[in-house]
Amino acid sequence: MAKAKPKISQSFQRWLLVLVTVAFLVTTASLWVIQDRLSERNAVNLLEINVLDVREDIADASDENLLELTRLIATDLDEAALVDGALLMDLMSRYDVTEISCVGSDGLIYASTSLSFEGYDMASGSQSAQFLVLLEGAESFVQSYQPISYDSSISRKYAGVALERGGFVQVGYGAQRFQRDIDEFVVGVTRNRHVGESGCIIIADEDGVIVSDRFGNEGLGVEVSGVSLAEAASFGEGVFSANVYGEPSYCMHQFAEGYHVLASMPKAEAALSRNVSVAIITAMQVLVFVALFIMVFVLVRRQVVSNIYRVNDSLSAISKGELDTVVDVRSHVEFDDLSNDINATVDTLKRYIADAEARVDAELTLAKAIQHSALPSVFPPYPHRREFDIWASMRTAKEVGGDFYDFYFVDEDVLVFLVADVSGKGIPAAMFMMQSKTLLKSYAESGMSVDEVLTCANEKLCEGNDADMFVTVWLGCLNVSTGRLEFANAGHNPPVVRHADGSVELLKARPGLVLAGMEGIRYRRFEHGLAPGDALFLYTDGVTEATNVDDELYGEARLLSVLERSAGLDVWGVCEAVEADVDAFVGEAPQFDDITMLHLEYHAVIGKEAHVREITLSATVENVWTATEFVNELLEQVECPLKAQMQVDVAIDELFSNIAKYAYAPGSGEVTVRAGLLDDPRGVEVVFEDEGVAFDPLAAAAPDITLSAEDREVGGLGILMVKRTMDEVSYERREGRNVMTIRKRF
């Protein structure tokens, strides 16, 4: 049995619970992280404050002690009649200091317990220069305990006091006297000092011996606390972790005035505030999330789920075929819109059911139009090319078919043309036809020869051909300058050659296998020369295999006969004659196959055109100058004589103006101007094409220029001027377009 699906309310309840739980866990975890960092930050701040306080206490005690000794010595010096080395040595022994130097107002030492210092300029050293403030008005100055500049292995503390006689006295003492003077103070610094509730501060001398400790470990090595001074020093003045007296703690170490100051705070105490905050906020979150879960679930169940059930009941009736059911859930705007949409959908469904066949027919008609639009349909396709004429047509047996034709230039003088027939009919054949046409054109335009085009297309079409479709193709490549024709055949009917003398024959060559029939097939290339006046007629088997009511085939013989009789017709007329003859033969029998034809007639080329240019403009008088400049750019490239160029300009002005004024009146349209240079002899040909009303300006009677202007009818002079200045002027109505051509030799 299939597993029963849960109700939407159950799924919503389950997922809401999951989301609320996830949200609760995420917020609790975030809160824990934030509070943990805050507690750690608070511990660090507390350590910094205590270490700073101890450093300042030690520094203040040390400074005051040394400064007091220096003031006493300064008093003795001010009272002495003579200050010399002997006096200074006596004072050094009496006050048990390490060094005494007297500095004059010029900043030079004039007496010192170290004879080598006499004459020393205090401004020359970075440490000694600090004392020059005593010459600038300061009464006293004390330096911190630090290594002396001339011997970093010796640490001393110096103080200076200004003398009433001028200058100042500098007094220093070493590590032993320094520690003896402040040890009594340091010992009591940490006795009653706590970091937090249970943290402590340990002070040790330079040798790592504890000087002050709230636990009474004075005289012992600092390692007894569990902290290594070397490890502590590696962290600089930053915070590190260590087990202080067996308890994990945050620690901070600094060195000040010859003493190591180590502050610690148990991590458990630092985390206490975090734990309390997290516990209180978590309890509040539980209440909020539980209330939120209940409120959202009840609200959604009443406002959404119940209305969904009502809508589902109506949809259930509709799905059973009760299309007259109306959904009427109007409690909220969203359900009101949903009810309207469902009711509108049901109404549309009713119309779709009624219009299904008509819609399918319309879609097939559109597919047919799309298929035909993919084929060249404008004839003549290359009106500026005089080397050949071409016409093609396709009439499908169903709405869409599998036949197709194509032609296009792959080079300036190389025309590729083909006719093909896909197996099957209808939509599948049309889709395979579009794929085949695209592949063939892509490979041909890449520069491949005709045999390579078929070979590559066959390999590509064989890929994924699960429907086992195939296509026959006759592919030709004509050099319109020389008449040289290269062609290849993939299982297609041979084309018909109609020679200039009117004789016809099949252009037979050994065909290859159909495309998409088998992988690995290679196709052969054949050649044939077309003489001026020769023509090629390509077709699909829908022509030769057309069947009448007696099941007789039209056949190749009838095709050759009608082509032979159509001598003298243009390319369009030949195709019309063949199609009419096939229709007459078939009679009332239905067309069962697509009928596709392509007719190409090759001409001799005299005075081959070169440098052909084309532009399409709005048919307005304002564009006369644009058209004139367009042609003049071509004439200036070949250094056309100025007189001939001016005559051409006048002709362009007259013809373009006539089209602008009368071709589309009172509406608007476009005119295409095509210009090309002629050889043998040199000249220019300019063609004007428009889709306006049919009008042959050459058919109008020429004006009588012997009459006076008052007696002569208006109009006609411009066309007359064009006729007289141009070497050739012609007009024709072609495919619903006015085509006016002028030629000027120079």
N, C-alpha and C positions, 0 to 999 in steps of 0.2 A: 504494500500500500504506500502511496505517496505521502511524504511527510507533510503534516498539516502546517500551513503557513501562519505565522503569528498575525494578530490584528495590529493595525497601525498604532492604536493607543499603547499596546504592549511594547512595540518596537520603539515608539517615541519615549515611553517611560524608561526602557532599558538604556537607550542612547542618552537621554537626558541625565540619567544617573551616572553614566560613564563620563559625560562631559563635566558634570558638577564635581565628580570625584577627581577628575584630572585637573580641573581648575583649582580645587582645594589643595591638591598635592603640589601643584606648581606654585601657587601663592605661598604655601607653607614653606616650601623649599627656598623660594626667593627670600621670604622673610628670614629664614634661618641664616642664609648666606649674608644678607644685609646686616642682621644683628651680630653675626659672628665677626664681620669686619669692623662694625662699630665698637664691639667690646675690645677687639684687638687694638684698634686705633686709640681707644680710651686708655688702655694699658700702656701703650707706647707714649702717649702724651704724659701720663703720670710718671713714667720712668724718666722722661726728658726733664720734667719739672724738678724732680728730686735730685737728679744728677747735677742739673744746673745750680740748684740751691747749694749743694755740697761744694761744688767747684767755687762758687762765689764766696762761701764761708771760708774755705781754705785760703783762697786768694786774698780775701780781705784780711785774715789773720796774719798771713805771711807779709803782706804789704805794710800793715801797721807796725809789725815787729821790727822790720828792717828800717822803716822810715823813722821810727823812734830812735834807733841807734844812730842813724845818719844825722838827725837833728842834734843829738848830744855831741857828736864829733864836730858838727858845724859850729856849735856854741864855743867849744874849746878852741877851734881854729880862729874864730873871730876875736877871742880874748888873748890869743898868743901874739907876742910882738913879732916873732919871726916864724914863718912857716917853711920848714925844710924837711928833708927826708928823715932826719932823726926824730923830729916831732911826730911825723906820720907813723913811723915804726912804733913809737911809744903808744900812740893812740890805737894802733892796730892790735897791739898786745893787750892793752888795757880793756878794750871792748870786744876782744876775741873775734875780730872780723878777718876776712881773707885779703882784702885789698882796699886801699884808700888812695884816691887821686884828687889833686886840686887842679881846677881848670880855670884859666884866666878869662877875662872878658873877650879875648880874641879867639876863644875856642881851643886854645892849645894847653896841653897839660904841662904845668910848670913845676909840679912836685908830685911824686908818687912813691908808694912803697915798692913798686917795681921800677927800677931805674930805667929799664928799656922803654917805658911808656912816656918818659919825660920828653917834651917837645912834640908829642903825637897830636895831630889835628883831629879833633872829635868829628869834624864834618866828613872825614874821609872814610868812615865805616858806617854801614847801614844800621848796626846796633847802637854804636856810640853817638851817631848823629841825632838819635831820638832825644838825647839829653840836652840838646841845644835850645829846647824850649825854655830852659832855665835862664838863658841869656835874653829871652824875649819877654820876660815878665813873670813867668811861672815861678812859684815858690818851691815846689817839690815835684818829683817825678819818680815813679817806680816801674821797673821792668819786671815781666814775669820770669819765673825760674826757667832757664833754657840753656842749651849748649852755647859756649862763648864762640865768637866768630873765628878766632885764630886757633882754636883746638876743640873740635866737636866732641871729643871724649870727655870734656870737662863741662859740667853744668853749674851755673852760678845765677844768683839773683842780685840785681843792682838797684840802688836807689840814689837819688841826687837831691841836694838841698841848696838853694841859693845862699851865698855868703854876703854878709853886710858889707864887707870890704870889696865886694865885686867878684864876679865869677861864681863858681859853685864847687861843691865837693861831691865826689862820686864814691860811694861805699858799696862793696860787694862781699858776699860770703858764699861759701861752697855748700856742698850737700850735707856735710855733717852738722855744721852750725845751723843750716837752714832747717833740717829735720828736728834738731834738738830744741830749737826755738818754738816750733809749732806743733811738736808731737803731743804736748799736753792738751792743746786745743783740739787736735784731730782725734785723739782718743775718745773724747766725749761727744764728737759730732754725731755719731750714729747710734749711741746708746739708747736714745729714746725716739729715734726717727723711724717711722714705718712708711713703706710704700703700699698704699692701700691699707687693708686690714692686717695682712700677714706677710707682706713683702718686707725686704730688708735692703740695707746699703752696707757694703763692705769696702773699707779703705785699706790699701796695701801700699807699702813703700816700693821703691824701684826694684828691690830684690824679691818682691813677691811675698813679703812677710806682712801678715795682717796687723794693721795698726789700730783699727777700730772696727768693732763688729757687735751687733746687738746681742749675739749669742755668747759673747765672752771668749772668742778664739784668738785674742791678741797674742802676738808672738809666734803663731803657727803659720805655716805656708798656706797661701790662698787656695791650694788644691783641696784643703780639707772641706771646703764648701762644695766641691764638685765641679768647679769652674777652672779651666786652664787659661792663664793670662795670654799665652801665645795664641790660642784659638780665639779668645775674645778680641785680641788686637787685630786678627785677620778680618773681622767684620767692620773695622773702622769705628765710627760712632753710630753705626746702625744697630738694629735690634736683632738678637739671635736667641735661640732656645737652648736651655741647658737644665740639668737636674741640680737645683740648688738645695743643699742639705736634704737630698733624696726626693725633692718634689719638683715635677716639671714646671718650668717657669719661663717667662719672657725676661730677657736680660739686656742690659745696655752697659757699655764700658767706655770710659774716657780717662785720659791721662792729664792731670793738672797739677802744676806746682810740685812735680816730683813724686806724685802719688797716683796710684791706680784707683779710680772710683768705679765700683761695680754695683749697679742697682738691679734688683730682681723682684718679680711679682709672680706669684703662683698662677698658672693658667686656669686652675679651677676657680679661683676668685674672679679672674677676668671674665670667665664664661658664665658666672652666676647671673649677671645682669642680662646676658643674652637669653639664658634659659627662662628667666622670669618673664621677660618681654614676649618671647615666643609662646610660652604657655598661655599667657593672658590673651594675646591676639588670636591664637589658634582656637581657643574656646569661643571667642566672639565670632570667628569665621564659621565654625561649625553651626552655630545658631543661624547665621545669615544664610549660608548655603542650604541648610535644611528648609528654612522658610521660603527661599527662592525656588527650590525644587518643587515644593508643594504648590506654590502659587502658579508657576508656569505650567505645571502638568494639568492642574484643574482648569486653568484658563484655556489651554489648547484643547483639552477634551471637550469643553462645553462649546467653545466658539468655532472650532475647526473640525474635529473628528465627527461630531454629530451631524454637521452639515454635509460632510463628505459621504457619510452613510446615506443621506437622503439623495444626494446626487447619484451615487452608485445604484441606488434602487431604480432611478429613472433610466440610467444608462443600461441597466440589465434588461429592462423592458425594451429599450430601443434595439439592443443587440439581438433580441429574439424576433425582431422584425416588426415590432410595433412602432412604426415610424411616426405615428400621430401622437406619441407621448411627448408631453411638454415638461421640461425641467423648470421648476419654479421654486428655487431656493434664493431668497432675496434678503437675508438677514444682514449682509454686509455688501459693500461695493464690489469686493472681489468676487463673492459668490453670485452677485447680480450679473457681473460681466461674464462669469463662467456659464451661468444659465443661458444668457443671451448667445454666447459663442456656441454652446452645444446645440441650442435650438437652430441657430443659423447654419451650423454644420449639417444638421439633419436635413434642413431645407435644401442646402446645396447638394447633399447626397441624393436627394430625390431628383434634382435636376440632372445630376451626372448620370444617374441610371437611365433617365429618359433620353439623354443626349449622347450616350456612349458611342453608338455606331457613327453618328455624325461627327463626333470629335475624332474618332479613329480615322475617318475618311479625310478630315481636314489635316490631321497630322501627316498622313501619307502624302497628301498633296504638297504640304510644306516640305516634306523630305524630298519629294521629287524636284521642287524648286531649288532646294539647297544643292542637290546633286547636279542639276543642270547649271547652277551658278558656279560650280567648281570647274566647269569646262569653258574654254574660250567661246564666247557667243557674239562678239562684235566683229562684223565682217564689212569691208575688208579689214583685217586686223592690223596691217602695216601699210596704210595708204601711201606712204612716202617711198616704199620700196617698189621698184619697177621690175626687179629680177624675176618675180613670180607672183602668181595669184593662188589663193588657197580658200577652200570652203569645207565645212564639216557639219554634220548633223547627227543626232541620236534620237530615235523614237523607241521608248521602252514598251515592253509587252505588258508590264504591270505598272503600278504607280512609280516604283523605283526599280532600277535594273542593275546589271553588272557590266554592261558595255561601257567603254569610254574611249575618248580620243584626246589628244593633246598636241600642242606645237608651241615652240618657243625658241628664241635665239639664245645660244650659249656663247656666241662670239658675234662680232660685227657682221660676218658673212656666213655664219654656220647656223643653219636652222635644223632643229630636232623635231620630228613629228612621228606620231605613232597612233595605232588603233589596237584596242585590246578587248578581250571578252572573258569575263569571270564566270566560272561554273556556277550554276544555280541562278535563282531569281530572287527578287524581293529585297528586304532589308539586309539579310546577311551578305548577299552578293554586293549590295551597294556599299556596305562597310568595308568589305574586302577590296572593292574597287578603289575606294578613297585611299586606303593604305597602299595599294599597289601604285596608284598614280603618284602619290607623294614620294615614294621610294624611287621610282624611275626618274622623276624630275630632279630629285636631290642628287642622285648619282650622275646623271647626265650633266648637270650644271657644275659638278665638281671637276669636269674635264676628262672623265673616263671615255673610252671608246665604246661603241654600241655593244660589242660582245662582253666587255667588262661590266657594263651597266646591267645587262641581263644576268650575268653570273652572280654579281653581288646582290641584286634584287632577289634572285632565287634563294640564296642562302638566308637572307633576312626573312623572307616570307615562309620559309620552312620552319622557322623557330615558332614553337607554340601553335602550330596549325592543327589544333585538335579536331577541327571540323572537316579536315581533309579537303579544303577548297583549293582550287588552282585557277590560273589565269593564262590565256594565250595572248601573245604580244608580237606584233610586227613593228620594229623600231628602225627608223631611218634617220640619217644625218646627212644633210645636203649642204654643200658649199655653193651658195647662190651666185658666187662670182665665176666659178669654173664649171658648175654642173656636175661635179663629182659627188656620187652618192655612195655612202657606206650604210649597210643595213644588216640586221640580225633578226632571226625568226625563232620564237619560242612556241612552236606548235600552232601557228596561226595560218589562216588562208593566205595564199600568195597574192600580192597586189597585181593590178592590171596596168600595163604600160601602153599608153596610146601615143604612137609616134607622130611626128609632125606631118607625115604624109597621110595620116588617118588610120593606119593599120594598128591593130591591137594584139596584145599577147600577154600571157601570164608571166610575171617576173619570178620564175621558179628558182629556188635554191633549197638545199637540204635543210629542213627545219629541225630545231632542237626540241627537247622535251619541254612541256608546259612548265611555267614558273610555279614553284611550291609543290611540284610533283615529287622531287627527290633531291636530297642534298648532294653536293659534290659535283653537280653537272656543270660543264663548261660549254659555252656557246661559241659558234663560229661567226666571223665577220666576213661579209661579202661586199663586193663593189660593183657599181654600175654607173655608166656615164650618161647623163641626160643632155640631149642636144636642145638648142632653142626650139620651142614649140612642142616638145615632149611633155607628157602629162602622166601622173601616177594616180590610180584610183584604189584606195584602201577601203576594206569593208570587213564586217563580221559575218559569221555563218547565218545570221538572221536574214541576210540577203539571199544567198545561194540555197539555203535550206527552207526558204518560205514554201509553205505547202498549201495547195488549193483543196477544194472539197473532194477531189478525186485522189487525194494523198500523193500527188505528183510534186516533185521538188522543182523549184525555179531553176537551179543549176547554173554552172559556170558558162555554158554555151549561150544561154539567154542574156546573161550579164555582158559577155563579150559583144554580143550582137547589138544591144542597146547602146553600149559605149561607142561602137563603131558608127552607129547612126547619129550619135550626138555630136559629131564633128562640127565645129563652128560655134557651138554654145560656149558660154563662159562657165567658170567653175561652178557657180550656183546652178546654172541651167542644167549641167551634166547631172548633178546630184538630184535635182528635181525630176529629170527624165527617168533616172533609174528607179527612184521611189515610186513614181507614177506607174512604171511598167510592172514593178513588183505588186503594187496594189491591184492592178488590172488582172494580173495572173492569179492572185490569191482569191479575189472575188469576195464571196461571203464568208469564207473560212476565217476563224479567229486568228489573230496574231499570237503566236506562242513563243516567240523569241524577240529579243531586242534587235533593232535594225540600226546599224551605225555605219556611216560612210565618211570618207575624207578624200577630197580631190585636190591635187596640187598640179598646177601648170607652170612649166619653166619657160621663161622668155629670154630672147637675146637682149643684151643690155648695151645700148648705144649711148655714149656720153654718160658714163656712170656717175651718179650723184655722189658728192662727198660733202662733208661738213654740214650735215643736216641738223637744223635747230628747230625747236618748236616752243611756242608759248601760248597760253590760253588767258584771255583778258575779258573783262566785262565789256559788252558791246555799248560803249559810251564814247561820245566825241572826245572827251577828255583823254582817252587812251590812245588816240591817233598818234600822238608824239611818242608814247611808249612803244607802240608797234614799229614806228619808223626807226627809233633808236635801236631796237632789237635787231632789225635787218641790217642797219648801218654797221653795227659791231662786226658782223660777218663780212661785209663788203670791205671794211677797212683792213681786215686781216690779209686780204689778197690784193690790196692796193687797187681797188676798182677806180677807174677814171672818174673825175669829179662830175663830168657831164652826165655819164650813165647813172651815177649815184643819185643825182638830182632828179633825173627822169623817174627812177624807181621810187624816190621819195614822194613825188607828185602822184604817182599811180597808187601808192599805199594810202595816201591821204584821201584820194577820191573813193577807193573801194571800201576802206574801213569806215569812212563817214557814211556811205550809203547803207552799210550793214547796221551801223549804230542808229541811224534815223528811221529805217523802214523795216528791217528784218523782224523785229519783235514788237513793233508798235501796236498798242500803247504800252506793252509790258516791257520786260527786260530779259536779257539772256547773255550768252557768251559767244565769243568768236575765237577760233584757234588759228594762229598765224604760224606757218611752217616755211622755213627758208633753207635752201640748199644750193651749193655751188655746182655748176655743170662743167664738164670737160668736153673738149673737142667739138666746137670751140668753147672757150671759157665763157661762162655766164652765170646768171643767178635765176633760180626759180622760186617764186613766192606763191604759197597756196593759202587761201582764206576759206575756212569752213565754219558754217553756222547752222543751227537747227531752226532758223526762222521760216517764215512762209516762203513757198517756192517762188523764185523770181530769177529770170534770166535777163540780165541787163544787156546782153549782146543781141537779144531778139528784137529789142526796140529799134524803130527806124532812126537812122542817123539824122541829126538836125541839118537843115539847109543853111550852111554858113555864108551863102551868097546874099542872103536877106539881111536887112538891117536888124539891129537889136529889137526895135519896136515891133517889126513884122514877124520875127522868128519866135517859135514856141519855146517856152521855158524848159530847161533840162536837156540832157543828152550831150552837152559839150564836154563834161568831165570824162564820160566813157569814151567819147570820140578821141580825146587827147590820149587816153590810156592806149587805145588801139593803135594810134599813130606812133607813139613813142616806144611801145613794147614790140619785141620781135614776135611773140606769140601770146594770145589771150584766148582762154577757153573757159567754158562753164558746163557743169553737169550736176544733175540732181541725183545723189547717191545715198541710199538707205536713209531717206528722210532728211538729208543734209544738203545745203547749197555749197558747192565746191567751185571756187573761182580761182583760176591759175594764170599767172603771168610769167613770162620768161624774157630776160633781157641779156643779150650777148654783148661782150665788151672785149 
